[in-house]
């Protein structure tokens, strides 16, 4: 018989599920498939957003490589230094342009002819005056013979002109003598220096016609060099139409007048010179340099003929980074499809490991978030966006990767929990570190700073607190940056100190950005920070003001429940501020019918004229009325949860007992439906809601004690908590028996303090 019974039980009992069976069941669920698809989509977005098909560029300005750098692939790079030198040399060899305006020479000729007419038309030496002839006088006469010599020169000059009545021959000779100067121009000295162009030759063009220039030797335009040659030119020109002696006589006097008056007709045209030199520089082809696999990377040295190698122990400058970027770009271009595929697989493998780690954490530590599709989606979207933004702002010109990661950490810590913020920030930091090509030092800096922010942001009760978070994070990140990089072999130099200070500044900037974004974060994530709760929990709130006026007894009851809840929540590590504010609003529905609740009754009990079922409906309705008032005044959902859950599905025992007695007195055979005497619920979903439920019930019940001694209060609190426990009111929250006991002890202690006996004064004592 026993054997047959065991076989029969074994036959009808299902086989126990193995871990593999459970895994297969999870994999087959539509919910899991949807989340897996979303994870895959997130991985693809991350792969595209971080260019995950190729390794990132790992170098930064001021970073010191741990070793000499060699080419990983053959590539050709533009040698900017050599190209610049070639262009500079070409520009230096390009002749400077001078603008020639010959009009001063033409005016000089006319002035000379006019002066000669003045000399020849004078009636005598005395009539001419000594000053006029001095301009034509020859040098070298003795002082005692000056006047006689000048007179003789004057007479000889006039006789030489007798053959040229209208001075046409003289005019022609002067023009011929100055023709070369009119073509090439004159100047005292070159107006440019050696750096702007050659000093031996210049380009001369007539004013307004720079496109038609001629190359002129500098010695042919300097007045000091060509001025003395003018005498010979005058002699040769005059001998054509004058006798030799007369020609030489005229040439000497004309030269004496012209030589000191030769004008500058050339002006340096810097704009035209630069235009032509720039065109010449543009014609220079870019100089390239080719590296083979294994060649040491080097640049054209700026200070010596020898090339400048990129060596370990020397910080990288901008020129080094340009060469390294060219080598990296060539390496990425030359990667085979197999290499790209393997790198992509590794990238997706990292994403899979991260998603698995975070999913496992949520499964065991926060299953409610894992089951809430909207919250989970928001968290993942925010994480993916943070990684992509970090990837792009981490470029060497910005170096702002710490700002988005810190913002992400503070948002998650504020919206969820600091434990979740810590693990999410660590995983995001890992992905960002790999994506931007940095090493362990960068990872340590990110994790250390985000860990600080995650713990400090768990309770934000003022915007000043966020500023302190930024300052403390900066105080952590600066020494962390210095220490981590020193451990990784980076020297302590100006570059490292600069990076440490910039990271500290980024931490402070993140805190200010968080303070500015906090209202939008509360709205988007539907969360209530401590600041928001503090704003709600003030007596000036419209609902609180209405409760004071319409239901003062309920208002005092709510204040007492808030004190009880806050103290009990503190004992179990729950959110004390949330409990206090939730308790303020938990009974606001009573203001709709305040006279039906005992704490507000002053002129009799209105329930005496009602049957128990109707009284129950009125009592229960305060939950529904409270929810409507809360939504009308746009209270957060977390506060509305307290209104809905502070009674759970408990039985309204007083009116249920009355209904039972009436049924027995009238001999009714129909059974009472207990569900009609229970609150609609739901049961408490959080520890905070459970705390308020117990505080509410114990505060109300303690008012009915005739002699509230400590023993009676203790028994009352224990009885109420036991009823709630056995009634299943705590089945849907994570409250443990140990925590329940701590709540009981706290309630007993606080209620005893509320009812403690006071010493009676003599006039209060009875005789």
NORNOR-V458773 format. One record per backbone hydrogen bond with DSSP energy under -1.0 kcal/mol. CO is the residue of the C=O (numbers start at 1). NH is the residue of the N-H. If there is no record, write none. Layout:
BEGIN
CO_NH, CO_NH
END
This chain:
BEGIN
1_5, 2_6, 3_7, 4_8, 5_9, 6_10, 7_11, 8_12, 9_13, 18_22, 19_23, 20_24, 21_25, 22_26, 23_27, 24_28, 26_29, 29_33, 30_34, 31_35, 32_36, 33_37, 34_38, 35_39, 36_40, 37_41, 38_42, 39_43, 40_44, 41_45, 42_46, 43_47, 44_48, 45_49, 46_50, 47_52, 48_51, 51_54, 60_63, 63_316, 65_313, 69_297, 71_294, 75_291, 77_289, 78_80, 79_83, 80_84, 81_85, 82_86, 83_87, 84_88, 85_89, 86_90, 87_91, 88_92, 89_93, 96_203, 97_269, 98_205, 99_267, 100_207, 102_105, 102_106, 103_107, 104_108, 105_109, 106_110, 107_111, 108_112, 109_113, 110_114, 111_115, 112_116, 113_117, 114_118, 115_119, 116_120, 117_121, 124_128, 125_129, 129_133, 130_134, 132_135, 133_136, 133_137, 145_149, 146_150, 147_151, 148_152, 149_153, 150_154, 151_155, 152_156, 153_157, 154_158, 155_159, 156_160, 157_161, 159_162, 161_164, 167_171, 168_172, 169_173, 170_174, 171_175, 172_176, 173_177, 174_178, 178_182, 179_183, 180_184, 181_185, 186_265, 186_266, 187_223, 193_196, 200_218, 202_216, 203_98, 204_214, 205_100, 206_209, 209_212, 214_204, 216_202, 217_220, 218_221, 218_222, 221_187, 222_226, 223_227, 227_230, 229_233, 230_234, 231_235, 232_236, 233_237, 234_238, 235_239, 238_241, 238_242, 243_247, 244_248, 245_249, 246_250, 247_251, 248_252, 249_253, 250_254, 251_255, 252_256, 253_257, 254_258, 255_259, 258_261, 259_262, 265_101, 267_99, 269_273, 270_274, 271_275, 272_276, 273_277, 274_278, 275_279, 276_280, 277_281, 278_282, 279_283, 281_284, 287_79, 289_77, 291_75, 292_295, 295_71, 297_310, 299_308, 308_299, 309_311, 310_69, 311_314, 316_62, 317_321, 318_322, 319_323, 320_324, 321_325, 322_326, 323_327, 324_328, 325_329, 326_330, 327_331, 328_332, 329_333, 330_334, 332_335, 336_340, 337_341, 338_342, 339_343, 340_344, 341_345, 342_346, 343_347, 344_348, 345_349, 346_350, 347_351, 348_352, 349_353, 350_354, 351_355, 352_356, 353_357, 354_358, 355_359, 356_360, 357_361, 358_362, 359_363, 360_364, 361_365, 362_366, 366_370, 367_371, 372_376, 373_377, 374_378, 375_379, 376_380, 377_381, 378_382, 379_383, 380_384, 381_385, 382_386, 383_387, 384_388, 385_389, 386_390, 387_391, 388_392, 389_393, 393_400, 395_398, 395_399, 400_403, 401_405, 402_406, 403_407, 404_408, 405_409, 406_410, 407_411, 408_412, 409_413, 410_414, 411_415, 412_416, 417_421, 418_422, 419_423, 420_424, 421_425, 422_426, 423_427, 424_428, 425_429, 426_430, 427_431, 428_432, 429_433, 430_434, 431_435, 432_436, 433_438, 439_443, 440_444, 441_445, 442_446, 443_447, 444_448, 445_449, 446_450, 447_451, 448_452, 449_453, 450_454, 451_455, 452_456, 453_457, 460_531, 463_467, 464_468, 465_469, 466_470, 467_471, 468_472, 469_473, 470_474, 471_475, 472_476, 473_477, 474_478, 476_480, 477_481, 478_482, 479_483, 480_484, 481_485, 482_486, 483_487, 484_488, 485_490, 486_489, 491_493, 493_497, 494_498, 495_499, 496_500, 497_501, 498_502, 499_503, 500_504, 501_505, 502_506, 503_507, 504_508, 505_509, 506_510, 507_511, 508_512, 509_513, 510_514, 511_515, 512_516, 513_517, 514_518, 517_521, 518_522, 519_523, 520_524, 521_525, 522_527, 529_533, 530_534, 531_535, 532_536, 533_537, 536_538, 538_541, 541_545, 542_546, 543_547, 544_548, 545_549, 546_550, 547_551, 551_555, 552_556, 553_557, 554_558, 555_559, 556_560, 557_561, 558_562, 559_563, 560_564, 561_565, 562_566, 563_567, 564_568, 565_569, 566_570, 567_571, 568_572, 569_574, 574_576, 575_579, 576_580, 577_581, 578_582, 579_583, 580_584, 581_585, 585_588, 587_590, 588_591, 589_592, 593_596, 594_597, 597_600, 605_608, 606_609, 607_610, 611_615, 612_616, 613_617, 614_618, 615_619, 616_620, 617_621, 619_622, 620_623, 621_625, 622_626, 623_627, 624_628, 625_629, 626_630, 627_631, 628_632, 629_633, 630_635, 631_634, 636_640, 637_641, 639_643, 640_644, 641_645, 642_646, 647_650, 650_679, 651_653, 652_656, 653_657, 654_658, 655_659, 656_660, 657_661, 658_662, 659_663, 660_664, 661_665, 662_666, 663_668, 673_676, 674_677, 675_678, 677_652, 686_690, 687_691, 688_692, 689_693, 690_694, 691_695, 692_696, 693_697, 694_698, 695_699, 696_700, 697_701, 698_702, 701_704, 702_705, 707_709, 709_713, 710_714, 711_715, 712_716, 713_717, 714_718, 715_719, 716_720, 717_721, 718_722, 719_723, 720_724, 721_725, 722_726, 723_727, 724_729, 725_728, 728_731, 736_740, 737_741, 738_742, 739_743, 740_744, 741_745, 742_746, 743_747, 744_748, 745_749, 746_750, 747_751, 748_752, 749_753, 750_754, 751_755, 761_764
END
